[in-house]
């Protein structure tokens, strides 16, 4: 279920130039098919956690997967680019549930180091979809045209619905269901927003993750113009980048299993690797001729470090609101995806004409995110009992 968002974002990226040609639409308008998906995905993340606290995790997931399948089927028959943007927005509404409800389920079932290990496993599975999605999308588009991509997503959504319907039980005990009361919900959101450390932790995580949406939003020009590769070669970008997430998550999960108290050191060294990778990327793009595989190796190192640090960072943020698992997961997911939306829709188009500019953008997000996290940690350390 956590794969729905990455599949919806990445599978159709190789078809962006074809969509511009098919609908005689400018590239900026075609880019909105991505921005609309990410924006509605981010916005609905605010509500899925609370809805799952009130209606149960299973019901919310089944609704979202059904909507995902139907909206992808509608995209197959979109007569113009604006209709396709609407379909993509509905797909984003559906995709907002997966990651939020998955984090809530982890908090329902696990605590402490076990929760961090479970989250690391989820991140590892999450990493598989972006690695294979653009490759599948490129070959589908090459063989059958862009409509086949949305048929594939329709079938994927239907298959996930069947799996959840027959195999997933409800993880939230009935006694812990929260009343669906608008005033109480608003009060809970205000309580979360008043926790400035929680909000800033979520912003820090989103900034650190910013390298991923930067290169996702720049995928077509980076692969086809900067690297001068074909529409079936998106794996050169996504496999190294996502392999870093998968391997880093697996390493974090194994280390946490053997040494439950190692979380702080994992975060530290993971963040150090992000800085090192950013420096290598800037140096390479400034001094060398851009070519594969060297142009993508710094991305693999960056996402490896990010995946090592993320489980501890996310769980520390979510534990700021220990009695509102769904809401805290919603808020964290919303903030991360809003940063994703801004980066893909506004930052990437300013930078994707140059590998050096993209390297600077990746480094900027890392430095800002790590500096903010360090400032929060320093303040927490000076204030006993506040974390």
C-alpha positions in Angstrom: 0.0 0.0 0.0 2.9 2.4 0.5 3.9 1.7 -3.1 0.7 3.5 -4.5 2.2 7.0 -4.2 5.5 6.2 -5.9 3.9 4.1 -8.6 1.5 7.0 -9.4 4.3 9.5 -9.5 7.0 7.7 -11.3 5.5 5.2 -13.7 4.3 7.8 -16.2 7.3 10.1 -16.1 8.8 8.7 -19.3 5.6 9.6 -21.2 5.7 13.3 -20.3 7.1 14.4 -23.7 4.5 12.2 -25.5 1.7 13.8 -23.5 2.9 17.3 -24.5 2.8 16.1 -28.2 -0.5 14.2 -27.9 -2.4 17.1 -26.4 -0.4 19.9 -28.0 0.2 21.3 -24.6 3.2 23.4 -23.3 5.7 21.5 -21.0 4.8 23.7 -18.1 1.1 22.6 -18.4 2.1 19.0 -18.7 4.2 19.3 -15.6 1.0 20.1 -13.7 -0.1 16.5 -14.2 2.7 15.7 -11.7 2.1 18.8 -9.5 -1.6 18.1 -9.2 -1.0 14.5 -8.1 1.6 15.5 -5.5 -0.5 18.4 -4.2 -3.7 16.5 -3.6 -1.7 13.6 -2.2 -0.1 16.0 0.3 -3.4 17.7 1.1 -5.4 14.6 1.8 -2.7 13.2 4.0 -3.9 15.7 6.6 -7.2 13.9 6.8 -6.6 10.2 6.2 -4.8 9.7 9.6 -7.7 11.3 11.5 -10.3 9.4 9.4 -8.4 6.1 10.1 -8.5 7.0 13.8 -12.3 7.3 13.6 -13.3 4.7 10.9 -10.4 2.2 11.2 -7.3 1.7 9.1 -8.8 -1.0 6.9 -11.8 1.0 5.6 -9.8 4.0 4.7 -7.3 1.9 2.8 -10.0 0.1 0.8 -11.7 3.3 -0.2 -8.4 4.9 -1.3 -7.4 1.9 -3.4 -10.8 1.7 -5.1 -10.5 5.4 -6.0 -7.0 4.9 -7.3 -8.1 2.2 -9.7 -11.1 4.1 -11.0 -9.3 7.4 -11.5 -6.5 5.7 -13.4 -9.1 4.1 -15.6 -10.6 7.5 -16.3 -7.2 8.8 -17.3 -7.0 6.3 -20.1 -9.9 8.1 -21.8 -9.0 11.7 -20.9 -9.9 13.8 -24.0 -7.6 16.7 -23.2 -4.7 17.7 -20.9 -7.0 19.5 -18.4 -9.2 16.4 -17.9 -6.0 14.4 -17.4 -4.9 16.9 -14.7 -8.2 16.3 -13.0 -7.7 12.6 -13.2 -4.2 12.9 -11.8 -5.5 15.1 -8.9 -8.0 12.3 -8.0 -5.2 9.8 -8.2 -3.3 11.9 -5.7 -6.4 12.0 -3.4 -6.3 8.2 -3.4 -2.6 7.9 -3.0 -2.5 10.0 0.2 -3.7 7.2 2.4 -1.0 4.5 1.9 2.0 6.1 3.7 -0.1 7.7 6.4 -2.1 4.6 7.3 1.1 2.4 7.1 2.8 4.6 9.7 -0.3 4.6 11.9 -0.4 0.7 11.7 3.3 0.6 12.8 2.5 2.7 15.8 -0.6 0.5 16.5 1.6 -2.7 16.5 5.1 -1.7 17.6 7.1 0.4 20.1 10.6 1.7 20.4 13.3 0.0 18.4 10.8 -2.4 16.9 8.8 0.5 15.5 12.0 1.9 13.9 12.8 -1.5 12.4 9.3 -1.8 11.0 9.5 1.7 9.5 12.9 0.8 8.0 11.3 -2.2 6.4 8.5 -0.1 5.0 11.0 2.4 3.6 12.8 -0.5 1.9 9.6 -1.7 0.3 8.7 1.9 -0.5 12.0 2.1 -2.4 11.2 -0.7 -4.7 8.4 1.1 -6.5 10.3 4.2 -7.6 13.2 2.0 -8.8 11.0 -0.2 -11.1 8.1 2.2 -11.9 9.9 4.5 -14.5 11.5 1.5 -16.1 8.1 -0.3 -16.5 6.6 3.0 -17.6 9.3 3.5 -20.2 8.9 0.1 -21.7 5.1 0.2 -21.7 5.1 3.6 -23.4 7.7 2.4 -25.9 5.7 -0.8 -26.7 2.1 0.3 -26.4 1.9 4.0 -25.9 1.2 6.2 -22.8 -2.4 4.9 -22.3 -0.9 1.5 -21.3 0.7 3.1 -18.3 -2.6 4.1 -16.8 -4.1 0.7 -17.6 -1.2 -0.9 -15.7 -1.9 1.4 -12.7 -5.6 0.6 -12.8 -4.8 -3.1 -12.6 -2.2 -2.5 -9.9 -4.8 -0.6 -7.8 -7.3 -3.3 -8.2 -4.8 -6.0 -7.2 -3.8 -4.1 -4.1 -7.5 -3.6 -3.2 -8.0 -7.4 -3.4 -4.9 -8.1 -1.2 -6.1 -5.6 1.5 -9.7 -6.8 1.3 -8.8 -10.5 1.8 -5.6 -10.3 3.9 -5.5 -7.1 6.0 -7.2 -7.1 9.4 -8.0 -4.0 11.4 -5.1 -3.0 13.6 -6.8 -0.3 15.7 -8.8 -1.8 18.5 -12.5 -0.8 18.5 -12.1 0.7 21.9 -9.5 3.2 20.6 -11.6 4.5 17.7 -12.0 8.3 18.1 -15.3 10.0 17.6 -15.7 11.7 14.2 -16.3 15.1 15.7 -15.2 18.2 13.7 -14.6 20.3 16.7 -12.4 17.7 18.4 -10.5 17.0 15.2 -9.7 20.8 14.8 -8.7 20.9 18.4 -6.3 18.0 17.9 -4.8 19.7 14.8 -4.3 22.9 16.7 -2.6 20.9 19.5 -0.2 19.4 17.0 0.5 22.8 15.4 1.2 24.3 18.8 4.0 21.7 19.3 6.6 23.8 17.4 9.3 21.1 17.8 7.1 18.5 16.2 6.4 20.8 13.2 10.0 21.8 12.8 11.1 18.2 13.0 8.7 17.4 10.2 10.0 20.3 8.1 13.6 19.1 8.7 12.7 15.6 7.5 11.0 17.0 4.4 14.0 19.2 3.5 16.4 16.3 3.9 14.1 14.2 1.6 14.1 17.1 -0.9 16.7 15.5 -3.1 14.3 12.8 -4.2 11.5 15.2 -5.4 14.2 17.4 -7.0 15.4 14.6 -9.2 11.9 13.1 -9.7 10.6 16.4 -11.0 13.7 16.8 -13.2 13.7 13.1 -14.4 12.8 13.7 -18.0 15.2 16.5 -18.8 18.0 15.0 -16.6 17.8 11.6 -18.4 16.9 12.6 -21.9 18.7 16.0 -22.2 21.6 16.2 -19.6 22.5 12.5 -19.9 21.3 12.3 -23.5 19.6 8.9 -23.0 16.4 7.4 -24.4 12.9 7.2 -22.8 13.6 3.6 -21.8 16.8 4.5 -19.8 15.2 6.1 -16.7 16.6 3.3 -14.7 20.0 5.0 -14.9 18.5 7.7 -12.6 16.1 5.7 -10.5 17.9 2.5 -9.8 20.9 4.0 -8.1 18.8 6.6 -6.3 16.3 4.1 -5.0 18.9 1.4 -4.4 20.4 3.7 -1.8 17.1 3.9 0.0 16.6 0.1 -0.1 20.2 -0.8 1.0 20.2 2.0 3.6 16.8 0.9 5.1 17.9 -2.7 5.1 21.2 -1.8 6.9 19.3 0.3 9.4 16.8 -2.5 10.1 19.5 -5.0 10.7 21.6 -2.8 12.9 18.6 -1.8 15.0 17.7 -5.5 15.4 21.2 -6.3 16.7 21.8 -3.1 18.6 18.5 -1.4 19.7 20.3 1.5 21.3 22.1 2.6 18.1 19.4 4.9 16.8 21.3 8.1 17.6 24.5 7.0 15.9 22.6 5.9 12.8 21.0 9.3 12.5 24.4 11.0 12.9 26.3 9.0 10.4 23.4 9.0 8.0 23.3 12.8 8.0 27.1 12.9 7.6 26.8 10.8 4.5 24.2 13.1 3.1 26.6 16.1 3.4 29.5 14.1 1.9 27.4 13.0 -1.1 26.2 16.6 -1.7 29.8 17.8 -1.7 30.8 15.1 -4.2 27.9 15.9 -6.4 28.8 19.6 -6.5 32.4 18.9 -7.2 31.7 16.4 -10.0 29.1 18.5 -11.8 31.4 21.6 -11.6 34.6 20.0 -12.8 33.8 16.9 -14.9 32.0 16.0 -18.0 28.5 14.7 -17.1 28.2 11.0 -17.9 26.9 7.8 -16.4 27.4 6.1 -14.0 29.3 8.9 -12.2 26.5 11.4 -12.5 24.2 9.2 -10.4 26.5 7.7 -7.9 26.3 10.7 -5.5 22.6 10.3 -5.5 22.9 6.6 -4.4 25.2 7.6 -1.5 22.9 10.5 -0.5 19.8 8.3 -0.4 21.7 5.6 1.5 22.6 8.1 4.2 19.1 9.5 4.2 17.6 6.0 4.7 19.9 5.3 7.6 18.8 8.5 9.4 15.1 8.6 8.5 13.6 5.9 10.8 14.9 7.4 13.9 14.0 10.9 12.8 10.5 10.0 11.8 9.8 8.0 15.0 11.2 10.8 17.2 8.8 13.3 15.5 5.8 11.0 15.7 6.4 10.3 19.4 5.9 14.0 20.1 2.2 13.2 19.9 1.9 9.7 21.5 -1.9 9.6 21.9 -2.7 10.6 18.3 -1.0 8.1 16.0 -3.1 8.7 12.9 -3.0 12.5 13.2 0.8 12.7 13.8 1.4 10.5 10.8 -0.9 12.7 8.8 0.8 15.9 9.8 4.3 14.4 9.1 3.2 13.1 5.7 1.5 16.3 4.8 4.5 18.5 5.6 6.8 16.2 3.7 4.6 16.0 0.7 4.0 19.7 0.6 7.7 20.2 0.4 7.7 17.5 -2.3 5.1 19.5 -4.2 7.0 22.8 -4.0 10.2 21.2 -5.1 8.8 19.3 -8.0 6.5 22.1 -9.2 8.5 25.2 -8.5 12.2 24.4 -7.7 12.9 21.6 -10.2 11.8 23.6 -13.3 14.3 26.4 -12.2 17.2 23.9 -12.0 16.7 21.0 -14.3 18.5 22.6 -17.2 21.9 22.0 -15.5 23.4 19.1 -13.5 25.4 21.6 -11.4 22.3 23.6 -10.5 20.6 20.3 -9.4 23.6 19.4 -7.3 23.4 22.8 -5.6 19.7 22.3 -5.0 20.3 18.9 -3.4 23.0 20.3 -1.1 20.9 23.3 -0.1 18.0 21.0 1.1 20.4 18.8 3.0 22.2 21.7 4.7 18.9 23.4 5.7 17.3 20.2 6.9 20.4 19.1 9.0 20.9 22.5 10.5 17.3 22.7 11.5 17.4 19.2 13.1 20.6 20.1 14.9 19.1 23.3 16.3 16.0 21.4 17.5 18.2 18.7 19.1 20.4 21.3 20.8 17.4 23.1 22.3 15.8 19.8 23.4 19.1 18.8 25.1 19.2 22.0 27.0 15.5 21.5 28.1 15.3 18.3 30.2 12.0 16.5 29.9 10.9 18.4 26.8 11.6 15.7 24.2 
